[in-house]
Amino acid sequence: MLKQRIITAAWLAPLMLAGLFGLEGAAFALFTAFIVLLAGWEWTRLAGIEETPQRLGWVGLMIALMGLMWILDAALAIWPLWLAALGWLVTLYWVARYPEAKAQWQSVPRRLLMGLWVLLPAWVGFNVLRDSGVWLLFVLLLVWGADIGAYFSGRAYGKHKLAPRVSPGKSWEGVFGGMLVTFLLAVGFAVWQGFGMASTLVLVIITALVTLVSVLGDLLESMLKRHRGLKDSSNLLPGHGGVLDRIDSLTAAIPLFALCYLTALSP
């Protein structure tokens, strides 16, 4: 398994970096749309749909919505990001109240609707941050740093479970370790960009918030997989599971950080 993970990462990482930082405009939008649509294909399985025609139909709906958003300039608009923020507040309640509150979301149509407010704003967030310069790099490093910090601090000190009924392996110590890493990242980034004290403080606060939301993105997918009795969202990425397994934290972090960028960080 380790060998397969390394082989997959060896070709996947350069491809992703080339697409995210080598493309612009419509080409970038198409590249990120392809990633989101793969995640959408997997989401249908989390929603309880196994029949291929129905899964393709839902992906087709996502393509139509993306095309409409592009035509109407909504792919760079702020309102889908506000929609995502409201959606993640609802998701926080559902994760915290699992399994007691699952009757509110467990129907197939509701889980599909949940997928729209998770995946489409994430696509918008990618497009917004690509036009912002270095901020796309920052939020990617934020999510990766939070994951790495949580992994090592959780293994070393994890005693207090974060959400044992959703993801028993996650601990509060892991969350705090991830937040420490992203705090250092924010401070280092602020120094690199020549921020003043006030701007640095704003960035640190936003970073802490987005770090916590990235954990929620992971927990949401864990909750849906637990409800369906699945280990991975798919086997599209040998050794790594599915696309959603790789970007679950990003689906929450990207739109929220893009919203913060448009409201607090952009010139």
N, C-alpha and C positions, 0 to 999 in steps of 0.2 A: 504493500500500500504506500509506504514512504517513497519508494522508487517511482511509482506511478504519479504521486503528487508532485514530485520534483520534475518529472518529464512534462506534465501538464503546465506547471508554473513556468517552465523554461520557454515555452512558446506563447503562453497566454499573456504573461506580463509585458513582453516587448510589444505585442500586438495591441494591448490595451493602451499602453503609454503612447504609442505612435498614433493611435486613433484619437485619444483625448487631447494630445498636445500638438499633433501634426496637422490636424484638420481644422477648418474654420467654416463658419456660415452654414450653408445647406448641407455640405458634406459632413460636418460635425453633427448636425441635427439628425441626419440619416444614420450615422454610426451609432449615436446614443439611442436613437429610436430602435435600432436593431437589438441592442442589448436589452432595452426595456420590453420589447416584444417577446424576446426569449423568456424573460422573467414572467411576462403575462401568460405565456403558454404554460409555464410551471404553476402559475397561480390558479389556473383552472383546476388543476389536480388538487391543490389545497382547498379549493372551494367545493370539491366533491364531484367534479365532472371527469369521467374517464373516456367517454366516447369521442373519437377523433373529430368527426364532423362538428360536434358542438364546441369542442376546444378551438378548432380553426375558426368557427363563426365568431367566437368572442375575441380572438386575436384580430380578426377582420374588423370588428367594431372598434378596437383600439386603433387600428391603422386609420380608419375613417375619422375618428376623433382627433388623432394627431394631425392628419391632413387638414381638417377644418381649423384646428388651432393655429396651424402654420399660415393658412390663408388669411385668417382674421388677426394675425400678429399676436395671438395669445401665447405663442411659444416663448415669448419674452416678457409676458405680462406679469403683474404682481398678484392678480386675484387668484390664480391657481395656487399660489404659494400660501395665501391666507386660508384657502380651502384646506390645504394640507395641514396647516397649523391647527385648525379646528378639528380636523380628522384625527390627528395624533393625540389631541386632548381626550377625545372619545375613546381612542384605543388604549390610552393610559388607564382609564376606568375599567375597560374590559379585561386588560391584563391583570390589574390589581384584584379584580373580582372573579378571576377564573378559579373554578368552573361555575360558580354560582350565576354569573351573568351571561353564560354562553347562549341562553335562549334568545338573547337580543341580537346575536349575529350568526348563529349556526346554520340558518337556512342558506341554501345555495345562492339565491339571488342577492342576499345581503353580503355574503362573502365576495361575490363578484363585484358588487358595488364598492366594497371596501378596497378591492384591488384597484379600481379606477382612481380612488382618491390617494392611494399610496403610489402608484406607478406613474400616472400622467404628470402630477406635480414634480416628481423626481426628474422626469425628462425636461420639464420646463426649467427646473433648477440647474441642470447641467448646461442648458443653453445660456441662461443668464450669467452663470459664473464663467463660462468660456469667454464671454465678451468682457469680463472684468479683469483680465490679466492674470495675476498670480493667485487670485483667491481660489480658483479651482484646485490648484496644487495644494494650497493650504488646507482646504477641507478634506482632501484625500489623505494628506498626512495626518490630519486630526483623527480621522476614523481609524487609520492603520495604527497610529500611536496609541489610541484608546484601546484597541484590541490587544496590542502587544503588552501594554502596561497592565491591563486587566488579567491577561493570561498568567504572567509571571507573578504578580502580586497575589492573585487568587490562589495559585498553586502553593505559594510560600506562606501566606497568612490567612487564607480563606477559611473562616469559621462560621460567619453569620450569613445564612442563605438570603439571596436577594428575592427570588420568586420561586420557592421550592416546588410549587404545584405546576409551574410553567417550564422552568429550566433548572433542575436541581443542581447543576454544576456551577452556576453563577453565584458569586458572593458579593456582599457590600465591600469587602476589602479589595476585590477585583475592580469594582467601580471606582473606588478612591484611588487605586493605583493607576487606572486609566486617566483619571482626571488630573493626577499629578503630572503625567507625561504630557498631556495636552496643555496644561498650564505653562509648563516649560517651553513648549512649542510656541504658544501665543506670545510669551515674553520675548523669545528669540526672534520671532517674526516681526514683532513691533520694533525691536532694536534694528533689525535689518532694514525695515522700511522707514526708519527715522521718526517714529511716532512720538508725540508728546505724552505726558502723563495721563491726560484725560482720554486720549484716543487708545492708549495702551489698556487703561482700565475698562473701557468699552469692549475692546477685543477680548480681554480676559473673561468678562462676564458672558459675552456671546459664546466664547469657546466652551465655558463650563456648561451652559445651557444645551448647546449642540452635542456635546459629549454625552450628556444624560439622555438626550433624545435618540442618539445613535444606539444606545443600549436598548431603548424601547423598540427600535426597529428590529433588533435581533430577537427580543422577547416576543414580538408579534408573530414572527415566522415560527418561532418555537411553539407558541400556543396553537397555531393552526396545524402544524405538523403533529403535535401531540393529540389534538382533536381527531385527526385523520389516521393516527397510528403510523406515521411515516418517519423514517430516519433522515432522508434527504428530500429536497424538492424535486430532484430528478437525478439522472446520471449523465447529464450532458457534458460535465467536466470530470473525466475519470480521476478518481482519487480525491476530488473536491466536492462531489455532489452536484448540485445544480447551480445555475446562475444566481437564483435568489439566495442560495446559501452563501454566496460570495458578496452580494450587494445588499443584504437585508439591512445592515446598519446605514448604508448610504442612502437607501430609499427614504429614511427619516432625516438624516443629517443634511443631505444636499438641498432639499427644498427649504428647510428651516434656515440654513445658513444663507441661502440665496435671498430669502426674505429679509434677514438681518442686514445683508449687504445692501439691498436696495433702500432700506429704511434708516440705516445707521452708519454704514461704512463707505458708501459710494460718495465721490466728490460732489 
